[in-house]
Amino acid sequence: MRIFSGIRPTGELHIGNYLGAIKQWLALQKRAECIFCIVDLHAITTPYEPKELQKNIKKLFIAYLAAGLNPKKSIFFIQSQIKEHSELAWLLGTITPLGELKRMTQFKEKAKKHPEYINVGLLNYPLLMASDILIYNTDLVPVGKDQQQHVELSRLIARKFNNTFGKVFKEPKVFLAKSGAKIMSLTEPTKKMSKTDNPNSSIDLFDKAEDIRKKIMVATTDSEKIIKYDALRKPGISNLLTIYSCFSNKPIKEIEKEFKNIGYRIFKEKLSQLLIEKLEIFRKKEKEFKNKTAEIEKILKQGEKRAQIIASATMKKVKEKMGLSK
């Protein structure tokens, strides 16, 4: 069984990324062939600072390692270093209906958020993601709920290609976390936690203890002071309960019972302490890897070579089926 997934290098990795993706990767790398990518081509579809991109790539890969991902068990590489990703995305674009891309929820959301930055790359984002997945004959794609629609589109594109030109691609299946697949913003709990929003809206994986405590204590809740999960009526406290459950490995019902008739302040203090303790190991490992530039480059180069072999073989088959090879 082969796994593929990736994260955009657009800033600090937050607990939503960890719970929705990396935590699942850690379990999957024990029982499957895993390919984990740093998707820098996806990162440039929204406003970014070119001078910061390479720093963010290195920072993200350090986060992968600090979180426990193992180069001896998985393949790691930078997306733009494998040209076949872009090449396949173009070819898939010739069989993908424009309407399918326009209906993608993420395109609509990002276009609304960055009206001055609506570009063809943003519209074609799902095509590149489909290319990322399909070029490695992926079986499972561990993602957050916000990316589920893109994986379903990848399945549709794979099926259409196979029916049109002949069997090349597997139809990948989405792999969602049982809980914590979508962690919401601390300041606007009806929106997904994001690296690019208000700094107080997310808990970064390497946040200092005082920053974690500050962000949790000012997190949006409601005026009822009742610690009960209700995503529609009480999105703020429901999000905090989800975070508490994920990091404590306790069912939400048990947490509700534990904090019955106790105010939000005490609950937030307990959650802050829990996060400080659980994230301490990540902060320590980050410091260890920061000065290992040569080792990091070696791991990425080795991963690139392994990924290149698989991608090249797939592209050869694709071109043959489409009548493009000599």
C-alpha angles and dihedrals in degrees: 000000000000125000128197129184140141145184130220115247095230102129140306118356110244134201091262089062090046097048096038097044123357096048088057091046091056091058095042096051088065094062109021144046103264131199115189119186137192100225102211094157089061090049093064094059089083128044112295141158111248092207090057098046098087091045090052092049091054092043091052094049090050086053090053090053095041090052089058106262109152123222089202090062103033141040118242127186145142113263098225091056091069105066092191090076092066093038094053091045089060093049093048088050090065092064100035117097113236090228091063091058095045093054094056108121094216092055090053093047096047093043088054092046094047105028090163091055104049103140140165089251089061091050091047093046092106091051091056090045090051089051091050090054103038098044090067096046088242121197101188132022114198107207142143119266091261090066097045092094090056092053090050088053089051089056091050092049092047091051093048092048092049092048093047103041107011136275115315108126135061116226102243122219126219119243113205127189113251088232135006093031088136118029114188133222116277091221099038105026094184088067129067117261108263137191091217102052132077108332089232092057095076141042107226118217092241099038117142118250094252091051092050091051093047094050094048094046092055095040114131116259128147141263098261097080090209115133100219133131112246111142094191102044099026107028095156100055090035089058091049090049090052091052091047091049094049095050097039096040088227124133114252091239090059091050091049089053092046092054099037112143090006120120128245094254095063091043090052091048091053092047091049091053092047092053093045090054096044095046096046092088090055092052091051094049092047090059090051094053098041094084097040096089096144092050091049093050090049093052092049093047092051090048091049091055092050093046091047092058092055095042094048092051092051093048091052090057092045093052092047091052092047093047094245101120123085 
